[in-house]
Amino acid sequence: MASSDKEVETVIVGNYVEMETEGKLTIDIKSKISNFFWHGGSVYDAWFSCASNQVAQVLLTLPYSFSQLGMLSGISFQLFYGLMGSWTAYLISVLYVEYRTRKEREKADFRNHVIQWFEVLDGLLGKHWRNVGLAFNCTFLLFGSVIQLIACASNIYYINDNLDKRTWTYIFGACCATTVFIPSFHNYRVWSFLGLIMTTYTAWYLTIASLLHGQVEGVKHTGPAKMVLYFTGATNILYTFGGHAVTVEIMHAMWKPQKFKAIYLVATVYVLTLTLPSASAVYWAFGDLLLNHSNAFSLLPRSPFKDMAVILMLIHQFITFGFACTPLYFVWEKAIGMHECKSLCKRAAARLPVVVPIWFLAIIFPFFGPINSTVGSLLVSFTVYIIPALAYIFTFKSAAARQNAVEQPPKFFGRWAGAFLINIFVVVWVLIVGFGFGGWASMINFVHQIDTFGLFTKCYQCLPPPHMANATATAPLPPPKANFTHLSHHMHHL
């Protein structure tokens, strides 16, 4: 068995060892500098990619979720879904290694081909699984990109309100379209590193600024007040820790993908050190006011530190847009036969049509905050929780498959029986709580946003003109009635 494991490791690593060796033979200094910043494939690169991709703009919406859930439930759901997300990311990594090993034993060559999740499902379980996985994954990543674009417009408005949010969406849509020139996840090395620094700054800015600001006069913490709000907040946290839809692409960019196993868990632990303090501090300071402000930036006073946080988040959202969109680029390239094209410019031109529907959807549904919960309940629940858990069970349901598995389940989880029980729990929990109750609550809230603001709204949750400040309410669903006077007074003096 030991020799078999050794053989498997050699098969998996094969091409990546050759790639590393080829890189070491390069003597040109310019190439070395380019490789250092541009060609990542180490464990550290994967960790930076996972952590940077996971936290993103949800830093700004988690306080909104805390106002819906209450402090205790908000913290509990973050810890719970953080662990659940790490487990299903581990399952995806196991299935990827299983698929890759089988294919490379058949002498398959992936030098010019990026393996994706739907191909893993196809190779292990057949075309029906592939079709379901492809549909959910692409739709989730599409709306994930939409959310980043909406977040860009929402954030920049708080340091420059000369243009409305819709106009900013047009501008940032054009900026984000430049991600078509980034070939693959290999090339996100420096961006992932910088992205994590940016979100770390923003998280601690939110924490410190909220504590220094102190609690607003008459602050109330009534959450959880309504079941609809409670499950809406919970599904936003489900979305927060569902960022592993790009796990396969990140693993494929690694030189030794079998080392990925615990990377997502370690990334999640770091992310929790950012999300828990920031969300708790902002909710402590502003309480129920957050029910009317899904972006935490909207309540904090203008300062150079806030401007810096907004700018850094804008850059990071550009990076995260690329993370979410790159797998869609790969799918489109494969569909039109351009995936193995050597010309970067031709591939970039072929990718541009992918950006157009993202741009359009961001203009139709600019509901920053509520859209996260809707995507979390309807798409994330299946894409990165239910489908991976079921795929693992069906892949290894036979005794022969379990015996020949490349990666055996950890002993401390109870081996196969324990792994299957955990997977069944994940499926049942997410199906009932995430998709069922969460989908119901999120859709009610989302429809309420459409009824209140309308599609193609020009400036979602923007402050009204001063003469209308007392006449306009922008409550999401539905605020405590007693807070209207205080809210209008507070907004008038921002």
N, C-alpha and C positions, 0 to 999 in steps of 0.2 A: 504493500500500500504506500509506503514511504517513497519508493522509486517512482510509483505512478504519480504521486503528488509533485515530485521533482520534475517529471516529464511535462506535467500540465503547466507548471510555472514557466518552464522553458518555452513552451508553445505560446503562452500568452504574451510573454515579454518579447519574444523573438524580434519582430520588426522594430520595436522601440529601442532595443539595445543597439541595433544597426543604426538607427537614426542618431542616437547619442554619439556613437563612434564617429559617424560621418561629421557630426558637428565639431568634434574635438580635433579633427584633421584640418579644420579651417584656420588658416594662418593670417588671413586678412583682418586687420584691426577693425575696419569698418563693419565687416560681417560679424565680428565678435560683439561689437557694441549693439548692432542690430539684433543679434540673437538674444543678448542679455535683456533687452527691453521688449522684444517682439515675440520670441519663441519660448513659451512656458510649457512645462509638462511635468513639473515636480509635484511632490506631495504638498508643498507650501503653496504652489500656484493653485492647486485644486482647492485648498483650504480658503485662500483669499477669494477665489471665485464663488465658492459656496456661501461664505459669510457675507460678502459684498452683495451678492444677488439676493440673499434672503431678507436682508433688513430694509433696504430701499425706502420708498415713500411711506411704508406702513408706520414708520416712526411718528409720522405726523397725524395718522388716523387712529393709532392705538389709544390716545387719551379720549377721543370720541367714543371708542368702544368701552373704555372704563366708565364713562358717564352713563352708558346703557346697561352695563353689567354690575357696577359697583366695584369697590376696590378689591374685596376678597375674591370674588368670582373672576375678576380680570386677571389677577395674579395667578390663580389656580388654573385657569384655562391656558395661560401662556406656558406654564410648566408642563401641563398635561399634553397639549398639542405639540410642544417642542419635542417631548419624548416620542410621541406617536409619529411625528414627521421624521425623526431620526431613524426610527425602526423601519418605516416604509422606504426611506432612502437606502438603507442597508439591503432591503429585499431587492430593490432595483439593481443595486451594484452586484449582488449575487447572480441575478438573472442575466445581467450583461456578461459577466465573466463566464458563465455557463454557455451562453450563446457563442461568445467569441472563441472559446476553447474548442467547441464542436466544429465551428467553421474553419478554424485554422488547422485542425486535424485533417480537414478535407482539402487543405492547401489553398484556402481562400486568401486573397491578398487585399488588405484594406489601406494600402498606401495612399491611394487617391479617392478613398471613399470613407465618409464619416458614418459610423453606425448610429442609428437612432432607435428610440424606444419602440416604435411600431415595427421595426425590423427585428428587434429582439423577440417581440411577441409573435411575429410571423414565423421566425425560425424555430421557436420552442413550442408554439401552440396552434399555429395555422392561420389562414387568411381571415377568418371571422374575428379572431382576437386582434389581428393586425388592423382591420378596418375600424373596430371600436376604439382601439388605442389611438389610432391616427386621428379620428374625428374629435375625441375629447382633448387630446394633447394639442392639436393645432388650434382648436377653438379657445382653449385656455391661454395658450401663448399669444394668440391674437389679441384677446382682451387684456392680457397682462401688458402687452405693448401699448394698448389704448390707455390703460390706467397710468402708465408712466408719462404719456403725452399730456393727459389731463392734469397730472401732478405738476408738470413743468409750468403750464399756464397758470395754475392755481398759486404756485409759489412766487413766480416772478411778479404777480399782481401786487404782492404785499411790499415790494420795494419800488415798483413803478406802475402806478394805476392810470397813467396817461392813455394806455390802451386797455380795452376790455379783454376778458379771458379768452374769448373766441378768437380775437385777432392774435393773441399770444400763441394760441394753439396752431394757427396757420404758420406762424414763424418757426415754432419749435418742431412742427412736423417736417418742415424743410431741413432744419438742422439735423434731426434724427435720421433723416434719409441717408445721411453720409455714412451710416453704419454699414451700408452695402459694400463698402470698401474693406471691411475687416473680414479676412478670409474664414477664420474659424476660431474656436476657443483657445487654440494655441497662442493666438495673438492678443489675448486680453491680459497678459502678464502685468504690465505696468498699470493698466486701467483698473484691474481688480484691486491691486495694492492701494492705489490712490483713492478708489471708491470707498474702501473700508475706512481709511483715515477720515474721509469726508463725513461719513455717517457717524463715526465715533465723535467727531467734533460736534455735529448737530445734536446727537443724543445728549451729550453732556451740557451743551448750551441750553437745551430745553429744560434739563434738570436744574441747573444752577440758576438760570433766569427765573424759573417758576418759584424756586425757594426764596430768592432775593426779592421777587415781586410780592410774595406773601399772598395770603388769601384775600380775595376780593370782598368788599363789604357785603355782609348778608349771604355769604356763600352757602349753598345747600348741596348735599350729596344724597339725593333721593334714590339713586339707582340701587337695585333694579326696581323700576316702577311698573313696567308693563312687560308682559311675556314677549310681545313682538319686538320690543327694543332689546330685550335680553338675548334672544336668539340671533338677532341681527348683529349684536356685538360679538357674540361667540363665533359666528361664522367669519367675521373679519379676522379674528385670531386664527381660525382654521386656515384662512387664506395666507396669513402672515407666515405660518410655518409649513406652507405647501409650495415652497419655492424650488423643490427638487424635481420639477418637470424637465429640467435640463441636465439631470444627473448623468445620463448616458453620454451626452455630448461632452461634458466635462471629463468623464472617465476616459473617453476615447482620445482626448487631448493629452492624457497622462502617458509618460514613458512606461510606467509600471502600474496599470490600472487596478491590479489586484490589491494594491495598498490603499485603496479608497475607503475600505470598510467603515472605519470609525471617523473619517474626516468630517462627515456631515454632523455627527454628534458633537464633536469638538467645536465646530463652527456654530452650532446652535447654542452651546454653553456661552460662547463669547457674545452672541447676539442677545441672549437674555440679560447679560450685564449692561446692555444698552437700552433694551426695551422696557425692562421692569422699572428702573429708576426714573426714566424720562416720563413714561406714561403715568406712573404713580404721582410724581411731583406736579405735573401739569393738572391732573385731576384734583389733587389736593388743593391747588391754588384757585382753580376756576370752577370746579364742581359742575353743576347743571348747566352752566353757560356753554359747556362743550356740546350739549345736545343741539345747539344752534350753530356750532362752528366745527365742522368735520376736519378742518385743517388747524392744527395747534398753533401755527404761526399767526393766525388771525387774531389771537387774544393777547399775544405778548407785545409790549410796546416797542416802537422803532428804536433801534440802536445799531452802532457799527457791528456789534457781535451778531445781531439778528441778520443784518444784511449779509454778513459773511456766511452764516448758516444757510441762508436762502440760496446764495450763489453756489456754494458747495453742493447743496442738494440738487440744484439744476444740473450741474456737471455729472453728479452721480446718477441722476435719472436718465441722462443721455447714455451712460454706460449700461444701466439696467435695461433700457430699451434695446440696446444691442444684444444683451444676454437673452432676452425674451424673443427677439426677432430672428436671431441667427439660425435657430433650428427651423424656423419657417422658411428662411432663405434656402436651407438645405433641401427641404421637402419640395419646394418649388423648382429648384435646380434639377432634382431627380425626375420630377414630372415632365420637364421640358428637355431633358437630356443634356443639361449643361453642367452637371455636378463634377465631372472629371475633367472639365476644361482647364487648361493650364493658364489661360489669360485672365488676370485679375479684373481688367477693365471690362471684358466681355461678361464675366460672371456678375460684376457689379451692375451693369446695364440690365442683365436678365433679372436681377433681384428687385429692381425698382417697383414693378407692379405690386409687390407684396405690401409696400408702404401705403399705397393709396387707400385700401379699405380701412386700415388702421387710422389714418388721418380723418377719414370720413366718419367713422364710428365715434372718435373722440369729440367731434363737433356735434354729433347727434345727442350723445349721452355724456354731458360734462359733469356728471354727478360725483364729484370727488368724495370718497367715503362710502356712500351707499353702494356704489358699483363694486367696491371691493367685496362687500358681504355677498352680493348677488353672485359674483364670479366664484367666490369661495364655496358657496352652498351648491351651486348647480354644476360647476366644472371641476374645481379643485378636489371636491369630495370623491369624485370618480377617478380623475386623472392620476393623482399621486397617493391616494389612500386605498380605495376599494379595488381598482384594477390591479395594482401591484400585489396586494395581499392575496387576491384570488388567483392571479397568475402564478404566484409561488406555490400555492396549494396544488393547482392542476399540473404544474410542471413536474412536481415531485410526488405525485399521488401514488405512483407505483413503487414497489419495493426495489425494483431494478434501478429506477431513476434515482432513488435516495441513496442506494449503495454506490452508484457511479458518480454522484454529484461532485463537482469540483470543490465546492465550499460546503462543509458540514455545518449545521447550526451550532452555536455556542453551547457548551455544556451547562453553563449557569442559566440558560433559558429553557432547559429541559429537552435539549436535542430536538428531534423532529416533532414529537408530540407537543412540546412546549411552544415551538414555533407555529405549528398549525393552530393551537388554541389562541395564541396572541393574534394571529391573522383573522380568525373568526370573530374575535372581540372587536378588532379594528373595523371589519366590514359591517358588523351589526351596529356598532356605535355611530359610525360616520353615516351609514344609511339612514338611521332613525333620527339622530340628533343633528348631524351636519346637513344632510340632504333633505330630510323630512321637515323637522321643525325649522331648521335654518333656512331652507328654501322657501317655506311658507312665509316666515317673517321678513326675509330679505326682499321677496317679490312684493309684499305689501308696502314695504318702505320705498322700494324702487318705483312702484306705480305712483305712490304718493308724491315723489319728487317730480315725476312727469306731469301729474295733475297740478302741482303747485307752480312749477317753473316752466313746464313745456319742453318739447324737444327743440334742439338747436338754440337753447337759451343763450343769450349773449354774454351774461356775466353771472354765473351760478354763485349764490350766497355772497354776492358783493354787498358792501355797505350802501344803503340808499343815500340819495342826495340829502343834505342837512334838513331842508324844509319838509322832507318826507320821512325823516327818521322815525317819527312817532306814528306814522301811518302804515308802515310796511313791516310785515312779519315774515321771517324766513325760517320758521320752525320746521324741522324735519318730520317728526312723527311721534306723538304730538307732545309739545312741551308742557311742563307744569304751568297752569294758567297764571299763577301768582308771579311768575318770573318775567312776564312781558314788560312791565313797567321798568323793572331793574335792567333788563336786557337793552331796552331802547335807550335808557339813560347811560348805560355803560358804552354802547356803541357810539353814542353821540359825542362822548369824550375821548374816544380812542385817538 
